[in-house]
Amino acid sequence: DFYNVQQKFAVLSICIGAVQLLILILQLLLCGVAPLDVNPMVGPFPDAFSEWGGKNTYLMRDENEWWRLITPGFLHVGILHLAVNAWIQLDTCAFFEREWGSFKWLVVWVLSEVGCNLTS
């Protein structure tokens, strides 16, 4: 039997993965690589995350930086974290994007990002 999907390629999953990789490379180049006893995931120093848009409840609540509900989805603690996430993203997320189509998948991805950051 032939199984029909909404689309052949998972363009957004690939694009989001590429943006995540680019951001990590920029963080490593501009912020440096922390020693392994500080960041065992082979990544930047911890303060880089807030500077680059990581979740910071104070800044979200008191400084109205609500964009921080989305930006943590593009940040990774280090190379190991990105590698595992990219593997899952290019497998599972790409499957659902092809299954549902890019728009529906993007809505689910954005709502998941917002929901995770509101509840953590």
MOJOGI-V319071 format. One record per helix or strand of 2 or more residues. SS is the DSSP state (A for helix, B for strand). FROM is the first residue (numbers start at 1). TO is the last residue. If there is no record, write none. Layout:
[[SS | FROM | TO] [SS | FROM | TO]]
This chain:
[[A | 11 | 31] [A | 47 | 51] [A | 57 | 62] [A | 68 | 74] [A | 79 | 100] [A | 102 | 119]]
